[in-house]
Amino acid sequence: MVSQVCDLSSFHSRYTHLHGWISMFVCIFGSIANVLNILVLTRREMRSPTNIILTGLAVADLLVMIDYIPYAFHLYLYRRSRRDTFTYGWTIFVLFHSNFAQVCHTISICLTLILAVWRYIAVARPQQNREWCSYRRTIFAIFIAYVFCPILCIPLYITTEVKQQVEVLDSNGMSVDIRNESLADSTVRNTTNTTLYFVRLTETAENHDILKELNFWIYSVVIKLFPCVILTIVSLKLLQVLLEAKQRRRKLTTAHEENFERRKGCRRVDKERQTDRTTMMLLAVLLLFLLTELPQGILGLFSVLLGPGFFHTCYLMLGQYYKTHTLQMVD
């Protein structure tokens, strides 16, 4: 029933031809932009708790994009035979890529959460901001994110491995179904048994559905949906604090005081405006985060609740990112 309602195989087959080029452009452009961000944010005059978090975020995103470039080239752009595609070396890279990219992306999500909380404290608790969000505590929070996220992704490491499989290939290295009676004798004679390598579930994960479901629960709920809920709450609270602060300023500021501030207090007014601009920019970043992460979390959750039918017909057809470490499992 699920496969009939949500069959996106035709969309997937059309989009696959574009995904490689789109992802390559995004990764190259994003890598350059993140390098520039790191160079600017690490300048001495730019150092602040917020900018340090943005630097850690840029490093994590840069690692994801650099890692994805050879993967996109291998899987989507450089068309080769199965014999040259599923080699042991490339499969080891795919396994490394699936783990490394997920860890770095989780670090990016964690740092986005820290950034939202730090910004809320700066706006809602300006008196305690310097103490609660000090430079040293910010460095420690970033360090914890880079240490905790690899631990959180341990179920991914223990449920996937490289496995070999013998297939019948023709002289061009493509698969041949020897059970097909319409094949010519010359084609059958030119076939060879070739060992190919794939990233697949370990025997433990295959025999225990709990491990497979645990993977999806961690991915969809802990890594995706939970941060989205926290970010939504923090963003709404941040907007509420900003609106309340503006209303208080309007009530306490008379026309005479405004003229006085224009003559002698412009610096304070400019600083408040800069704070508002920074906060609105961060809110835009958080909104984009919700737009990208929330659908992935919902799809992952539905994959657990609705079963393999939804996973194969909907999730794999849309989730190019998560397909990194599941594509070869269902090959």
C-alpha positions in Angstrom: 0.0 0.0 0.0 2.8 2.4 0.9 4.8 1.6 -2.2 1.7 2.4 -4.4 1.0 5.8 -2.7 4.6 6.9 -2.5 6.5 5.6 -5.6 9.1 8.2 -6.6 11.3 6.0 -8.7 10.6 8.0 -11.9 11.5 11.2 -10.1 14.7 9.6 -8.7 15.8 8.3 -12.1 15.5 11.8 -13.7 17.0 13.7 -10.8 20.0 11.3 -10.4 21.4 12.7 -13.7 21.4 16.2 -12.2 22.4 15.4 -8.6 26.0 14.9 -9.4 26.5 18.3 -11.1 24.4 20.1 -8.6 26.1 18.7 -5.6 29.5 19.3 -7.2 28.7 23.0 -7.7 27.3 23.4 -4.2 30.3 21.6 -2.6 32.9 23.7 -4.6 31.1 27.0 -4.0 30.5 26.1 -0.3 34.1 25.1 0.2 35.4 28.4 -1.1 32.8 30.3 1.0 33.6 28.4 4.2 37.3 29.0 3.7 36.7 32.7 3.3 34.5 32.6 6.4 37.2 30.9 8.4 39.9 33.4 7.3 37.6 36.4 8.2 36.2 35.1 11.5 39.6 34.1 12.9 41.1 37.6 12.5 42.1 39.2 15.8 39.5 42.0 15.6 36.7 39.6 14.8 37.2 37.2 17.7 34.1 36.8 19.8 32.2 33.8 21.2 29.6 34.0 18.4 32.3 34.1 15.7 34.2 31.3 17.3 31.1 29.1 17.0 30.6 30.2 13.4 34.2 29.2 12.7 33.7 25.7 14.2 30.5 25.5 12.1 32.4 26.5 9.0 35.1 23.9 9.6 32.5 21.1 10.0 30.6 22.1 6.9 33.9 22.4 4.9 34.9 18.9 5.9 31.5 17.6 4.7 31.8 19.3 1.4 35.4 18.3 0.7 34.5 14.7 1.5 31.4 14.7 -0.7 33.3 15.9 -3.8 35.1 12.6 -4.6 32.0 10.7 -3.6 29.8 12.6 -6.1 32.5 12.2 -8.8 32.7 8.5 -8.1 29.0 7.7 -8.0 27.3 10.2 -10.2 29.8 11.8 -12.7 32.4 9.2 -13.6 30.4 6.5 -15.3 32.2 3.2 -15.3 31.5 -0.5 -15.4 30.5 -2.4 -12.2 33.9 -4.0 -12.2 35.6 -0.6 -11.9 33.0 1.0 -9.7 32.6 -1.6 -6.9 36.3 -2.1 -6.3 37.6 -2.8 -2.8 39.4 0.6 -2.6 36.3 2.6 -3.7 34.1 0.7 -1.3 36.4 1.4 1.6 36.1 5.1 0.7 32.3 4.9 0.5 32.2 3.3 4.0 34.6 6.0 5.3 32.5 8.7 3.6 29.2 7.5 5.1 30.6 7.6 8.6 32.8 10.7 8.3 30.1 12.8 6.6 27.5 11.9 9.1 29.8 12.7 12.0 30.7 16.1 10.6 27.1 16.9 9.7 26.1 16.0 13.3 28.8 18.3 14.6 27.4 21.1 12.4 23.9 20.5 13.8 25.2 20.5 17.4 27.1 23.8 16.8 24.0 25.4 15.3 22.1 24.5 18.5 24.9 26.1 20.6 24.8 29.2 18.4 21.1 29.6 18.9 21.3 29.2 22.7 24.3 31.6 22.9 22.4 34.2 20.9 19.4 33.9 23.1 21.4 34.4 26.2 23.1 37.5 24.6 19.7 39.1 23.9 17.6 37.9 26.9 20.3 37.9 29.6 22.8 40.6 28.5 24.1 41.1 32.1 25.1 37.4 32.5 26.1 37.0 28.8 29.8 37.7 29.4 30.0 35.2 32.2 27.8 32.4 30.9 29.0 32.6 27.3 32.6 33.5 27.9 35.4 32.9 25.4 36.7 29.9 27.4 33.3 28.3 27.8 32.6 28.7 24.1 35.8 26.9 23.2 34.9 24.1 25.7 31.4 23.8 24.2 32.8 23.5 20.7 35.3 20.9 21.9 32.5 18.9 23.5 30.6 19.0 20.2 33.5 17.6 18.3 34.0 14.8 20.9 30.4 13.9 21.6 29.1 13.6 18.0 31.5 10.8 16.9 30.3 8.9 20.0 26.7 9.5 19.1 27.2 8.0 15.7 28.7 4.7 17.0 25.6 2.7 15.9 26.4 3.7 12.3 29.9 2.3 12.6 28.9 -1.1 14.0 26.0 -1.8 11.6 27.9 -1.4 8.3 30.9 -3.1 6.8 32.5 -4.0 3.5 31.2 -7.3 2.1 32.3 -9.1 -1.1 30.0 -10.7 -3.7 30.8 -12.7 -6.8 28.9 -11.6 -9.9 28.9 -12.7 -13.5 30.2 -9.9 -15.7 30.7 -9.6 -19.5 33.8 -8.4 -21.3 32.8 -4.8 -20.6 32.5 -5.3 -16.9 28.7 -5.1 -16.8 26.3 -7.6 -15.1 25.0 -10.5 -17.1 22.0 -12.6 -16.1 23.1 -16.1 -17.2 19.5 -17.4 -16.5 18.3 -15.3 -19.4 17.8 -17.8 -22.2 17.8 -15.2 -24.9 21.5 -14.5 -24.4 23.8 -15.5 -27.2 26.3 -18.3 -26.6 29.2 -15.9 -27.4 28.1 -13.6 -24.7 27.9 -16.4 -22.2 31.4 -17.6 -23.1 32.9 -14.2 -22.6 31.6 -13.8 -19.1 33.8 -14.0 -16.0 33.1 -14.5 -12.3 34.3 -11.2 -10.6 34.4 -10.3 -7.0 32.7 -7.0 -6.2 32.6 -5.2 -2.9 29.6 -3.4 -1.3 28.8 -1.5 1.9 26.2 -3.6 3.6 24.7 -4.3 7.0 26.8 -6.5 9.3 25.5 -10.0 10.1 24.6 -8.8 13.6 22.5 -5.9 12.2 20.8 -8.1 9.6 19.8 -10.6 12.3 18.6 -8.0 14.8 16.0 -5.5 13.7 16.6 -3.5 16.9 20.0 -2.3 15.7 18.6 -1.2 12.4 15.7 0.6 14.1 18.1 2.1 16.6 20.1 3.6 13.7 17.0 5.2 12.3 15.8 6.5 15.7 19.1 8.1 16.3 19.2 9.6 12.8 15.7 10.8 12.6 14.8 11.8 16.2 18.1 12.5 18.0 20.0 14.1 15.2 17.2 15.7 13.1 13.9 16.2 14.9 15.1 17.0 18.4 17.4 19.8 17.2 14.6 21.2 15.1 12.3 21.3 18.0 14.9 23.0 20.2 15.8 25.5 17.5 12.1 26.3 16.9 11.6 27.0 20.6 14.8 29.1 20.9 14.0 31.0 17.8 10.5 31.9 18.9 11.8 32.9 22.4 14.4 35.0 20.7 11.9 36.8 18.5 9.7 37.4 21.6 12.6 39.0 23.5 13.5 41.2 20.5 9.9 42.5 20.2 9.6 43.1 23.9 13.0 45.0 23.9 11.9 47.2 21.0 8.6 48.0 22.7 10.4 49.0 25.9 12.7 51.3 24.0 9.8 53.0 22.3 8.0 53.6 25.6 11.1 54.9 27.5 12.4 57.1 24.7 10.8 60.5 24.1 11.3 62.7 21.1 13.6 64.9 23.1 15.8 61.9 24.1 15.9 60.7 20.5 17.3 64.1 19.4 19.8 63.9 22.2 20.8 60.4 21.2 21.3 61.6 17.6 23.7 64.2 18.8 25.6 62.4 21.5 24.6 58.8 21.7 24.8 57.6 18.1 27.3 54.9 19.0 24.8 53.2 21.3 22.0 53.3 18.8 24.3 51.9 16.1 25.4 49.1 18.4 21.7 48.2 19.1 21.0 48.2 15.3 24.0 46.0 14.7 22.8 43.6 17.4 19.4 43.4 15.8 20.9 42.8 12.3 23.2 40.1 13.7 20.2 38.4 15.5 18.0 38.6 12.4 20.9 37.0 10.3 21.2 34.2 12.8 17.4 33.7 12.7 17.6 33.4 8.9 20.3 30.7 9.3 18.2 28.8 11.8 15.2 29.0 9.5 17.2 27.6 6.6 18.4 24.9 9.0 14.8 23.9 9.8 13.9 23.9 6.1 16.7 21.4 5.3 16.8 19.2 8.4 13.1 18.8 9.3 12.0 17.0 6.1 14.9 14.5 6.5 14.0 13.8 10.1 10.3 13.3 9.2 11.3 10.9 6.3 13.6 9.0 8.6 10.8 8.7 11.3 8.3 7.5 8.7 10.8 4.9 7.6 10.7 3.4 11.1 7.0 3.7 11.6 5.9 2.6 8.1 8.5 -0.1 7.5 10.8 -1.0 4.5 8.1 -0.2 1.9 8.3 3.5 2.6 12.0 3.4 3.0 12.7 1.9 -0.4 10.0 3.6 -2.4 10.1 7.1 -0.8 13.1 7.7 1.4 15.8 6.2 -0.9 14.2 8.0 -3.8 14.5 11.4 -2.1 17.3 11.0 0.5 20.4 11.3 -1.6 22.4 12.2 1.4 21.4 9.2 3.6 21.6 7.1 0.5 25.4 7.4 0.8 25.6 4.4 3.1 22.4 2.6 2.0 22.7 2.6 -1.8 25.1 -0.4 -1.9 23.2 -2.3 0.8 20.2 -2.7 -1.6 22.3 -3.1 -4.8 
